[in-house]
Amino acid sequence: MPVPSGEVRLLADIQRRLLQVPGSRETAVTLSHVGEHALGWMAIAGAGMVLDPARRGRWAMVGVGTFGAHATSVVVKRIVRRRRPAHPSVTVGVATPSTLSFPSSHATSTTAFALLAGSVTGVPVAAGLVPVMLASRLVLGVHYPSDVLAGATVGAGCAALTRAVWPTVAVQRLLPEALREAEPAAGSTEDPEEKR
């Protein structure tokens, strides 16, 4: 997928402005390491399974959905094969595991994690975490604006799909007993999501 020249100029301008914010580069590097291969987010989901046994199955959903979102982004990258920014006006601030850019895997997995974790905890995690992660990828010059926006869109779709299929009978039967949703009482039509 070719990159419009206007997007290169936009990235350079955004990066220049964001780097003027004190601590922006250091924060971006930290987020890059936490979000690499979605490992930080899956570790949090794993911790939730251990520390919040009453919602162990829901935290498992967060981990599975986050992993699925990351895997989806990797597949799309290999199909699209857009190259990362490589222009003199853009400063690359961190090493990357591949040269492929679209969509941003960090944006994809972070969005999925934030939405799913928010559905478990009732805390609007996405509102604070997702914009910061998207901005961090631009600060580091490793993605174009359309990469991070596409990643957030894919991540939101993966989160919605995960939440839709997780409670289904087919999925629940595949899970160990400890991770299954509590079955509603006979005759009840209550949606488990309504409790959150």
FENHUVEN-V757862 format. One record per residue. N is the residue number from 0. PHI is phi as a letter, one per 40 degrees, with the letter a starting at -180 (999 if undefined). Layout:
n->N phi->PHI
n->N phi->PHI
//
This chain:
n->0 phi->999
n->1 phi->c
n->2 phi->b
n->3 phi->d
n->4 phi->d
n->5 phi->c
n->6 phi->c
n->7 phi->c
n->8 phi->c
n->9 phi->c
n->10 phi->c
n->11 phi->c
n->12 phi->c
n->13 phi->c
n->14 phi->c
n->15 phi->d
n->16 phi->c
n->17 phi->c
n->18 phi->c
n->19 phi->c
n->20 phi->c
n->21 phi->d
n->22 phi->g
n->23 phi->c
n->24 phi->c
n->25 phi->c
n->26 phi->c
n->27 phi->c
n->28 phi->c
n->29 phi->c
n->30 phi->c
n->31 phi->c
n->32 phi->c
n->33 phi->c
n->34 phi->c
n->35 phi->d
n->36 phi->f
n->37 phi->g
n->38 phi->c
n->39 phi->c
n->40 phi->c
n->41 phi->c
n->42 phi->c
n->43 phi->c
n->44 phi->c
n->45 phi->c
n->46 phi->c
n->47 phi->c
n->48 phi->c
n->49 phi->c
n->50 phi->c
n->51 phi->b
n->52 phi->c
n->53 phi->c
n->54 phi->b
n->55 phi->d
n->56 phi->c
n->57 phi->c
n->58 phi->c
n->59 phi->c
n->60 phi->d
n->61 phi->c
n->62 phi->c
n->63 phi->c
n->64 phi->c
n->65 phi->c
n->66 phi->c
n->67 phi->c
n->68 phi->c
n->69 phi->c
n->70 phi->c
n->71 phi->c
n->72 phi->c
n->73 phi->c
n->74 phi->c
n->75 phi->c
n->76 phi->d
n->77 phi->c
n->78 phi->c
n->79 phi->c
n->80 phi->g
n->81 phi->c
n->82 phi->c
n->83 phi->c
n->84 phi->d
n->85 phi->a
n->86 phi->b
n->87 phi->d
n->88 phi->c
n->89 phi->b
n->90 phi->c
n->91 phi->c
n->92 phi->b
n->93 phi->a
n->94 phi->c
n->95 phi->b
n->96 phi->c
n->97 phi->a
n->98 phi->c
n->99 phi->c
n->100 phi->b
n->101 phi->b
n->102 phi->c
n->103 phi->c
n->104 phi->c
n->105 phi->c
n->106 phi->c
n->107 phi->c
n->108 phi->c
n->109 phi->c
n->110 phi->c
n->111 phi->c
n->112 phi->d
n->113 phi->c
n->114 phi->c
n->115 phi->c
n->116 phi->c
n->117 phi->c
n->118 phi->c
n->119 phi->c
n->120 phi->c
n->121 phi->g
n->122 phi->c
n->123 phi->c
n->124 phi->d
n->125 phi->c
n->126 phi->c
n->127 phi->c
n->128 phi->c
n->129 phi->c
n->130 phi->d
n->131 phi->c
n->132 phi->c
n->133 phi->c
n->134 phi->c
n->135 phi->c
n->136 phi->c
n->137 phi->c
n->138 phi->d
n->139 phi->c
n->140 phi->g
n->141 phi->b
n->142 phi->a
n->143 phi->c
n->144 phi->d
n->145 phi->c
n->146 phi->c
n->147 phi->c
n->148 phi->c
n->149 phi->c
n->150 phi->c
n->151 phi->c
n->152 phi->c
n->153 phi->c
n->154 phi->c
n->155 phi->c
n->156 phi->c
n->157 phi->c
n->158 phi->c
n->159 phi->c
n->160 phi->c
n->161 phi->c
n->162 phi->c
n->163 phi->c
n->164 phi->c
n->165 phi->d
n->166 phi->c
n->167 phi->c
n->168 phi->d
n->169 phi->d
n->170 phi->c
n->171 phi->d
n->172 phi->c
n->173 phi->c
n->174 phi->c
n->175 phi->c
n->176 phi->d
n->177 phi->c
n->178 phi->b
n->179 phi->c
n->180 phi->c
n->181 phi->c
n->182 phi->c
n->183 phi->c
n->184 phi->c
n->185 phi->d
n->186 phi->g
n->187 phi->c
n->188 phi->b
n->189 phi->c
n->190 phi->c
n->191 phi->d
n->192 phi->c
n->193 phi->c
n->194 phi->c
n->195 phi->c
//
